[in-house]
Amino acid sequence: MSAPSFAHVQWRKSSRSAQNDQCVEVAPERGIVGLRDSKDPSGPKVILRSSAFRRFVADVRDGVHDL
């Protein structure tokens, strides 16, 4: 899968981000989702297929991951 650069996509703060500046931003783009730290927008990004992102969110909601 060739990932887009995410240079021109609309990033938005996750509705689940904490109010203490620990924010995750997400950007959906053609069947994939980019994730980044809002404090470091030019830093590394995690890129997942949309289906994997939905599964990750469901797993977090179900307590599968110790976050």
Rosetta blueprint (number, residue, H / E / L):
1 M L
2 S L
3 A L
4 P L
5 S L
6 F L
7 A L
8 H L
9 V L
10 Q L
11 W L
12 R E
13 K E
14 S L
15 S L
16 R L
17 S L
18 A L
19 Q L
20 N L
21 D L
22 Q L
23 C L
24 V E
25 E E
26 V E
27 A E
28 P E
29 E E
30 R L
31 G L
32 I E
33 V E
34 G E
35 L E
36 R E
37 D E
38 S L
39 K L
40 D L
41 P L
42 S L
43 G L
44 P L
45 K L
46 V E
47 I E
48 L E
49 R E
50 S H
51 S H
52 A H
53 F H
54 R H
55 R H
56 F H
57 V H
58 A H
59 D H
60 V H
61 R H
62 D L
63 G L
64 V L
65 H L
66 D L
67 L L
